[in-house]
Amino acid sequence: MIQAFRNILISLLISSISLANVGIAQTSQIQLPSLGETSSSIISLDLELQIGESWLRSFYRQTPLNRDYLLQDYIEKLVQKLKPYSQINYSDLRIVVVDNPTMNAFAVPGGVMGIHSGLLLHAETEDELASVIAHEMAHLSQRHFARSVATQQAMGVASLAGLLAAVVLAATAGGDAGLAMMSIAQGAAIESQLRYSRLNETEADRIGQSTLALSGRDPKGAVRMFEKMLAATRYAGDLAPEYLLTHPLPQSRVIDTETRANQYPTRIYYENPNYLLMAARVKVADSETSEIALRNFENAYRLTPDSNVAKYGYALALQNTRHYPEALSFATELLQDNQTNLIFQSLYAELLLDSDQAALALEYLLSLLTPGTQNHVITMQLADTYKAQNQFERTAEILQAHSQERPKDPIVWYELAEAYGLAGDIYELHLARSKYFELVGSFQQAIEHIRLAKRQLGDNEIEQAVLDQRIRQIARTQSQEMDL
């Protein structure tokens, strides 16, 4: 029965699946079950990691990759700031930023978290956004996927598959379809399972608020975020935010969250101004048209000409409508008093390149890189700038070094393959493409590119043997995924 469940689960692990609905975390005083207990014996940590890797490959294969390096970097750094104050026991958290305007987030077994960009359209402060992330971290830290599987045995594989499929539909097709299917699936589920999920949601709220408080953030951020979700439900009628389809929010949870928040000492909390800049970035990207974004942020700038947020949003909107000189003027102004701000640095370098000033962009980006340190945003922009100058070998050199820092980032490998192709290095082109296809789960294509690389080697027996070993490793990964 468990093998059958695993097969069903893997078939459901497609883009935007949200496994968060199966339950969330307990308080910091509650211990995880030992390896001898039922839930851990069914789903081991190793199996969770395999499920997470399988989900990521499926997600990357079926979903356009988000190339907003700045937003990815911002979310990753926010997660890393919260992690020491959570109960996360995964050494490597994998963060997926989903380019989707819906108010949603999810956690997948194996240390994978997904954050929809739409959360930044609704959260007014970084603490509100952090409350959602902390909540998802509680899913992972308490291993509720493993615990839910043990409970699901009494429920039956068919009902469980219905619930999981409903969550997939809610995350991909949208609220109406997901809600209808979830209602049918829940009607077939036993009451004890529903109680289990609700209990774990409440427990996760407690852990999430604790994580916020321990990290120096406002525990009331969770309350404010809940209120926004409830308000969105009231305004939209039956169209609840997607997050609520997988995280039911009865009024009792809101009251409990507010009661706990009031128990923390009153204090003034630091508001990260960069959050508002990133929210403006998402608003520009999410606008129906570039012209609408331009009009909205031009009005915002006229009303608040001293606001860096208004200036930044206006500059982005000008960039998107190809008004590069005006946008560059704003970027220069923003940098004058904020020369170390990565957000403004990135915009300035982009606009130099857009304005056909690649040499100046290159000089500026090189000045920002400190020897011995890595900066994902600046490094990727530096590679783009070398590429724009037709310095393809240098582009490949930069990306090859960066691939060692981000070995599981498919975008880095994709761009590296392109750089090697433009540089005429066919052997390295095939190796980089092989790695890309391996990361997105296209195993046969990955193997085929290694075979094509072997043809470039001639009689080099040592390198031939190394590539043969890689083929065997990829085949083993493919076999393990099929056996899940």
Phi and psi in degrees as a GROMACS rama.xvg file:
@    title "Ramachandran Plot"
@    xaxis  label "Phi"
@    yaxis  label "Psi"
@TYPE xy
-66.2143  -39.2239  ILE-2
-62.1348  -40.7761  GLN-3
-62.0839  -41.4029  ALA-4
-61.8138  -41.7503  PHE-5
-63.5583  -42.266  ARG-6
-61.7629  -41.1274  ASN-7
-64.7283  -41.188  ILE-8
-61.5381  -47.6355  LEU-9
-62.0733  -37.5512  ILE-10
-65.09  -22.2618  SER-11
-93.0073  -7.99398  LEU-12
-81.2922  73.621  LEU-13
-111.033  179.709  ILE-14
-56.3592  138.069  SER-15
67.3884  19.5964  SER-16
-64.5779  141.352  ILE-17
-123.2  107.287  SER-18
-87.6272  4.65362  LEU-19
-65.3502  -20.8329  ALA-20
-69.6336  -14.0437  ASN-21
-77.8873  -2.41922  VAL-22
135.337  159.436  GLY-23
-129.563  -161.572  ILE-24
-87.1916  168.937  ALA-25
-102.641  175.733  GLN-26
-70.7794  165.631  THR-27
-64.0294  -19.0242  SER-28
-82.4941  -16.309  GLN-29
-87.7486  130.425  ILE-30
-90.1726  152.201  GLN-31
-69.8501  154.26  LEU-32
-65.4359  148.406  PRO-33
-72.7777  168.536  SER-34
-64.5534  -15.6832  LEU-35
-85.263  -8.50226  GLY-36
-83.2004  164.977  GLU-37
-58.6319  -50.7584  THR-38
-62.6209  -42.1085  SER-39
-70.4722  -32.5844  SER-40
-71.5692  -27.207  SER-41
-78.8501  -50.017  ILE-42
-119.894  102.589  ILE-43
-79.3761  167.571  SER-44
-61.2374  -39.0026  LEU-45
-62.2398  -41.6554  ASP-46
-67.0399  -38.4395  LEU-47
-59.0149  -42.9409  GLU-48
-62.7357  -40.3917  LEU-49
-64.088  -40.2233  GLN-50
-63.8877  -43.0613  ILE-51
-61.5278  -43.7569  GLY-52
-64.7817  -40.4414  GLU-53
-63.1382  -42.6679  SER-54
-61.4572  -44.3418  TRP-55
-61.7742  -43.3506  LEU-56
-60.2083  -42.8433  ARG-57
-65.3774  -42.2533  SER-58
-62.292  -49.2507  PHE-59
-62.3978  -34.2013  TYR-60
-71.8607  -32.9915  ARG-61
-106.643  -5.35707  GLN-62
-124.066  134.471  THR-63
-56.5266  131.621  PRO-64
-70.6119  136.402  LEU-65
-77.8899  115.341  ASN-66
-99.8312  17.5701  ARG-67
-83.9077  89.2592  ASP-68
-59.7863  -36.2873  TYR-69
-67.5444  -44.6742  LEU-70
-66.5548  -42.1263  LEU-71
-59.3886  -45.451  GLN-72
-63.9535  -41.2841  ASP-73
-63.1914  -47.1934  TYR-74
-65.5749  -42.2336  ILE-75
-60.2905  -42.6581  GLU-76
-68.5746  -35.3599  LYS-77
-64.704  -42.6384  LEU-78
-61.5968  -43.1154  VAL-79
-65.3168  -30.889  GLN-80
-69.2846  -33.5495  LYS-81
-82.249  -30.0405  LEU-82
-54.9069  -44.7177  LYS-83
-61.6949  -20.2051  PRO-84
-101.649  3.1021  TYR-85
-99.2178  -174.217  SER-86
-108.077  23.3946  GLN-87
-63.604  131.58  ILE-88
-113.875  10.7452  ASN-89
-86.8048  130.494  TYR-90
-74.2512  -28.0204  SER-91
-125.067  100.295  ASP-92
-85.4441  134.16  LEU-93
-108.352  124.71  ARG-94
-111.302  126.11  ILE-95
-112.228  120.103  VAL-96
-97.1244  115.156  VAL-97
-94.2088  123.627  VAL-98
-77.7362  84.5306  ASP-99
-150.437  129.481  ASN-100
-75.6866  -2.23824  PRO-101
-76.5877  156.705  THR-102
-86.5224  88.5884  MET-103
-150.552  156.616  ASN-104
-157.258  159.588  ALA-105
-155.515  162.61  PHE-106
-127.927  137.512  ALA-107
-119.91  138.992  VAL-108
-50.68  144.53  PRO-109
98.674  12.1257  GLY-110
84.4701  31.3317  GLY-111
-108.753  132.735  VAL-112
-128.854  138.813  MET-113
-117.055  133.89  GLY-114
-125.08  119.33  ILE-115
-76.5189  137.403  HIS-116
-59.8304  -25.4243  SER-117
-60.6168  -21.5769  GLY-118
-59.4396  -33.1818  LEU-119
-75.2793  -12.755  LEU-120
-79.8116  -17.4254  LEU-121
-112.898  -38.569  HIS-122
-71.5806  129.658  ALA-123
-88.4563  -19.9297  GLU-124
-135.045  163.432  THR-125
-64.9493  -33.4477  GLU-126
-64.0635  -34.3465  ASP-127
-66.385  -44.7255  GLU-128
-62.764  -42.3645  LEU-129
-62.3982  -29.6793  ALA-130
-64.9948  -37.0278  SER-131
-69.4697  -43.0152  VAL-132
-63.4205  -43.3634  ILE-133
-62.5992  -35.62  ALA-134
-63.717  -44.55  HIS-135
-67.8774  -34.0487  GLU-136
-63.1859  -31.2169  MET-137
-66.8324  -35.2048  ALA-138
-53.2902  -49.3717  HIS-139
-72.5355  -43.0765  LEU-140
-65.367  -31.913  SER-141
-96.6774  1.52078  GLN-142
53.3838  49.8033  ARG-143
-71.5793  -21.0718  HIS-144
-61.2587  -48.6603  PHE-145
-61.3933  -41.7374  ALA-146
-66.6447  -38.2757  ARG-147
-68.6192  -32.6647  SER-148
-61.2199  -40.891  VAL-149
-61.7987  -41.827  ALA-150
-68.7465  -34.4521  THR-151
-66.9517  -18.4689  GLN-152
-58.617  -36.4982  GLN-153
-73.6545  -18.8419  ALA-154
-87.2323  -30.432  MET-155
100.254  144.803  GLY-156
-62.6027  -39.7042  VAL-157
-62.157  -44.6717  ALA-158
-66.281  -39.648  SER-159
-62.7306  -44.1181  LEU-160
-60.5234  -36.394  ALA-161
-63.6387  -42.4424  GLY-162
-65.1423  -44.6205  LEU-163
-64.9011  -41.3829  LEU-164
-63.5285  -35.4539  ALA-165
-63.6873  -38.1583  ALA-166
-68.225  -39.6196  VAL-167
-58.6972  -46.2771  VAL-168
-65.3595  -38.866  LEU-169
-64.0765  -33.9149  ALA-170
-81.672  -22.3534  ALA-171
-110.75  -48.9712  THR-172
-84.1865  -23.6576  ALA-173
114.982  179.194  GLY-174
-62.0675  -50.9362  GLY-175
-59.0561  -52.8076  ASP-176
-64.5326  -42.7661  ALA-177
-65.0823  -41.4664  GLY-178
-65.3165  -41.0506  LEU-179
-63.9038  -44.574  ALA-180
-68.7554  -37.4271  MET-181
-65.698  -36.2391  MET-182
-61.8378  -42.0594  SER-183
-65.1273  -45.1728  ILE-184
-65.7624  -41.712  ALA-185
-68.6021  -28.3999  GLN-186
-64.3202  -26.3013  GLY-187
-90.066  -8.8179  ALA-188
-86.0615  150.917  ALA-189
-78.7947  153.114  ILE-190
-63.6487  -32.7237  GLU-191
-62.8617  -35.7233  SER-192
-65.7495  -40.1874  GLN-193
-64.048  -40.0617  LEU-194
-63.044  -38.9886  ARG-195
-60.3995  -46.6757  TYR-196
-64.8088  -44.0397  SER-197
-63.4823  -39.6165  ARG-198
-61.6221  -44.2198  LEU-199
-70.6064  -30.55  ASN-200
-61.1402  -44.4497  GLU-201
-65.0419  -41.2459  THR-202
-64.0071  -36.3175  GLU-203
-67.0539  -34.5874  ALA-204
-58.4647  -42.218  ASP-205
-64.9171  -45.1526  ARG-206
-66.4019  -40.8996  ILE-207
-61.3486  -43.7523  GLY-208
-65.5824  -37.2831  GLN-209
-62.3374  -42.148  SER-210
-60.9196  -43.1809  THR-211
-59.7304  -48.6677  LEU-212
-64.3739  -45.1534  ALA-213
-64.2131  -29.3792  LEU-214
-86.9885  4.89424  SER-215
83.8079  17.0383  GLY-216
-104.101  166.91  ARG-217
-80.6482  114.965  ASP-218
-61.6141  -21.4718  PRO-219
-74.092  -6.66618  LYS-220
-60.3269  -34.9764  GLY-221
-67.0543  -39.5191  ALA-222
-62.6941  -47.0566  VAL-223
-63.6532  -36.6675  ARG-224
-69.4253  -40.8796  MET-225
-59.3449  -42.4855  PHE-226
-62.1268  -38.3701  GLU-227
-64.4211  -39.2724  LYS-228
-66.3949  -43.169  MET-229
-65.1177  -38.9011  LEU-230
-63.9173  -41.3458  ALA-231
-62.1554  -35.4812  ALA-232
-66.8088  -42.3573  THR-233
-64.859  -42.8278  ARG-234
-71.3164  -30.5964  TYR-235
-95.3137  0.515968  ALA-236
70.7785  -119.131  GLY-237
-81.7085  -9.74834  ASP-238
-87.4795  83.3604  LEU-239
-71.3943  151.395  ALA-240
-55.6227  144.483  PRO-241
-55.2945  -32.4499  GLU-242
-59.801  -35.8321  TYR-243
-76.8807  -17.9818  LEU-244
-68.9989  -30.311  LEU-245
-106.422  -7.56374  THR-246
-134.694  77.0735  HIS-247
-51.9367  139.516  PRO-248
-127.616  75.5265  LEU-249
-67.769  158.902  PRO-250
-58.9746  -30.4177  GLN-251
-62.1627  -34.6389  SER-252
-67.1508  -39.8253  ARG-253
-64.1664  -44.0434  VAL-254
-63.1593  -44.8331  ILE-255
-61.1724  -42.142  ASP-256
-64.257  -41.2697  THR-257
-67.9813  -38.5649  GLU-258
-62.1968  -44.6635  THR-259
-65.1429  -40.6254  ARG-260
-60.6855  -37.2266  ALA-261
-70.6228  -13.7718  ASN-262
-83.0808  -13.7302  GLN-263
-82.0728  147.58  TYR-264
-57.9968  143.107  PRO-265
-73.7855  132.467  THR-266
-158.769  167.698  ARG-267
-91.765  129.317  ILE-268
-105.142  140.733  TYR-269
-70.5285  131.575  TYR-270
-103.982  121.447  GLU-271
-73.9448  112.282  ASN-272
-63.7249  -22.9584  PRO-273
-66.024  -25.2048  ASN-274
-62.7234  -44.5564  TYR-275
-63.9806  -32.4219  LEU-276
-66.4206  -42.7554  LEU-277
-68.4601  -35.6749  MET-278
-63.6326  -40.2341  ALA-279
-62.8858  -38.2223  ALA-280
-60.4517  -44.3485  ARG-281
-66.6234  -39.1128  VAL-282
-62.735  -40.6373  LYS-283
-63.7264  -45.8667  VAL-284
-65.7779  -31.75  ALA-285
-89.3181  -5.26646  ASP-286
-61.9825  148.479  SER-287
-58.7593  -39.4474  GLU-288
-140.846  160.689  THR-289
-64.255  -33.05  SER-290
-68.1544  -36.9187  GLU-291
-65.5082  -42.8434  ILE-292
-61.1858  -40.9623  ALA-293
-62.1993  -44.9994  LEU-294
-64.5438  -43.3868  ARG-295
-63.7226  -45.685  ASN-296
-80.2631  -22.9532  PHE-297
-65.5698  -41.7273  GLU-298
-64.5455  -41.5477  ASN-299
-62.922  -39.7268  ALA-300
-67.7041  -39.6904  TYR-301
-64.4227  -35.4285  ARG-302
-76.2699  -35.3124  LEU-303
-133.69  72.4522  THR-304
-65.5293  -16.6576  PRO-305
-93.8464  -0.652606  ASP-306
-81.4718  122.876  SER-307
-64.6651  -32.268  ASN-308
-64.7121  -45.9179  VAL-309
-64.3537  -41.9238  ALA-310
-62.4221  -44.2734  LYS-311
-65.0761  -47.3553  TYR-312
-60.8563  -41.0992  GLY-313
-64.8352  -41.6343  TYR-314
-63.3512  -41.7422  ALA-315
-63.2542  -42.319  LEU-316
-65.2236  -39.4696  ALA-317
-63.417  -40.2654  LEU-318
-61.2757  -44.5531  GLN-319
-67.3398  -22.8859  ASN-320
-102.1  14.8896  THR-321
65.5517  27.0326  ARG-322
-92.5082  68.6962  HIS-323
-67.2814  -42.4418  TYR-324
-60.2872  -44.2557  PRO-325
-64.9209  -42.205  GLU-326
-63.2898  -41.4149  ALA-327
-64.5899  -34.4071  LEU-328
-62.0971  -43.213  SER-329
-65.8934  -41.361  PHE-330
-62.2576  -40.1138  ALA-331
-63.8867  -41.7554  THR-332
-64.3266  -41.7198  GLU-333
-63.6738  -35.6485  LEU-334
-73.4844  -23.3372  LEU-335
-56.2933  -43.3078  GLN-336
-104.946  3.33492  ASP-337
-140.899  56.2362  ASN-338
-68.4454  -20.2466  GLN-339
-101.266  6.48953  THR-340
-79.8921  116.681  ASN-341
-60.183  -35.663  LEU-342
-63.196  -44.1243  ILE-343
-73.7645  -35.7643  PHE-344
-60.2855  -44.6163  GLN-345
-63.4925  -44.1896  SER-346
-62.7363  -44.5147  LEU-347
-60.7773  -45.0298  TYR-348
-65.5175  -40.934  ALA-349
-59.7167  -43.5953  GLU-350
-72.077  -31.0558  LEU-351
-62.0625  -43.6896  LEU-352
-66.3557  -43.2932  LEU-353
-60.837  -30.9246  ASP-354
-89.0351  17.0127  SER-355
62.3655  33.4856  ASP-356
-116.644  53.9708  GLN-357
-61.4692  -36.3725  ALA-358
-63.5822  -42.8069  ALA-359
-67.1476  -38.6277  LEU-360
-61.6312  -43.1696  ALA-361
-63.2822  -45.6891  LEU-362
-60.7175  -41.5067  GLU-363
-67.4855  -46.2355  TYR-364
-63.1599  -40.3084  LEU-365
-62.9468  -32.9472  LEU-366
-69.8442  -19.5587  SER-367
-87.5113  -19.5738  LEU-368
-84.2747  118.175  LEU-369
-85.4072  131.187  THR-370
-55.4647  133.575  PRO-371
86.8336  -0.875622  GLY-372
-119.88  159.869  THR-373
-119.828  139.244  GLN-374
-136.51  109.91  ASN-375
-58.202  -45.4995  HIS-376
-63.9862  -52.3958  VAL-377
-65.1952  -38.8273  ILE-378
-63.416  -44.3732  THR-379
-67.1226  -37.6767  MET-380
-68.3428  -35.1104  GLN-381
-63.8562  -42.3114  LEU-382
-62.4411  -42.5534  ALA-383
-61.0153  -37.7884  ASP-384
-71.2441  -42.9257  THR-385
-59.552  -40.7878  TYR-386
-62.8303  -40.8434  LYS-387
-63.8179  -26.3097  ALA-388
-92.7961  8.80603  GLN-389
64.6883  22.9704  ASN-390
-92.9472  71.8784  GLN-391
-71.4284  -34.9485  PHE-392
-65.5453  -40.1512  GLU-393
-68.1967  -37.5142  ARG-394
-57.6642  -47.961  THR-395
-63.461  -38.3373  ALA-396
-62.3167  -44.1276  GLU-397
-63.1833  -46.4767  ILE-398
-72.0442  -32.9002  LEU-399
-62.5778  -42.6182  GLN-400
-66.1153  -38.7678  ALA-401
-70.1407  -29.112  HIS-402
-65.5141  -23.0611  SER-403
-75.3959  -27.4309  GLN-404
-81.8072  -31.1167  GLU-405
-129.895  68.0932  ARG-406
-68.7836  -15.0402  PRO-407
-110.627  18.4532  LYS-408
-96.6966  106.511  ASP-409
-63.447  -28.7851  PRO-410
-64.8669  -41.185  ILE-411
-60.6017  -45.2813  VAL-412
-69.1051  -35.768  TRP-413
-62.5223  -48.1381  TYR-414
-66.889  -34.276  GLU-415
-64.6713  -42.585  LEU-416
-61.1796  -42.468  ALA-417
-60.8537  -41.7826  GLU-418
-64.6605  -44.1247  ALA-419
-63.2986  -38.7622  TYR-420
-62.4145  -45.3228  GLY-421
-66.1607  -30.0815  LEU-422
-81.11  -8.83665  ALA-423
82.7835  13.8472  GLY-424
-93.4547  88.6305  ASP-425
-68.8461  -36.7732  ILE-426
-60.7363  -52.0523  TYR-427
-68.5315  -31.0891  GLU-428
-56.7404  -48.6052  LEU-429
-67.3922  -36.9017  HIS-430
-65.7304  -41.7322  LEU-431
-68.6487  -40.649  ALA-432
-63.7603  -37.8074  ARG-433
-60.0457  -43.5855  SER-434
-65.3012  -41.1375  LYS-435
-59.5338  -49.7474  TYR-436
-65.8848  -31.3639  PHE-437
-64.5303  -42.1336  GLU-438
-67.0411  -28.9756  LEU-439
-97.2325  7.40993  VAL-440
80.3692  14.7419  GLY-441
-94.4831  74.906  SER-442
-64.8235  -40.2334  PHE-443
-65.7312  -37.7607  GLN-444
-66.9706  -36.8735  GLN-445
-61.5474  -44.3638  ALA-446
-66.6296  -40.4315  ILE-447
-61.9145  -38.7754  GLU-448
-69.5956  -30.6896  HIS-449
-67.7606  -39.615  ILE-450
-63.7135  -38.1561  ARG-451
-65.8076  -36.5577  LEU-452
-64.8387  -37.5396  ALA-453
-60.2813  -33.2385  LYS-454
-65.1146  -21.6637  ARG-455
-82.1915  -10.4416  GLN-456
-88.9319  -19.6963  LEU-457
67.624  -129.062  GLY-458
-96.298  18.9496  ASP-459
-72.4946  93.0932  ASN-460
-67.7942  -35.4581  GLU-461
-64.5574  -49.8469  ILE-462
-66.0288  -35.1042  GLU-463
-60.3797  -41.6881  GLN-464
-66.588  -37.4067  ALA-465
-62.5464  -43.2981  VAL-466
-70.2827  -34.4785  LEU-467
-61.5195  -37.979  ASP-468
-65.608  -38.1412  GLN-469
-63.2242  -39.9818  ARG-470
-60.914  -42.7705  ILE-471
-64.753  -37.8243  ARG-472
-65.3186  -43.3005  GLN-473
-65.3878  -40.8403  ILE-474
-62.2497  -37.8146  ALA-475
-66.0307  -41.6329  ARG-476
-61.1755  -42.8458  THR-477
-62.3437  -41.9534  GLN-478
-65.1662  -41.5234  SER-479
-63.2108  -39.8299  GLN-480
-65.7546  -38.6405  GLU-481
-68.3488  -27.2366  MET-482
-87.0723  -6.61783  ASP-483
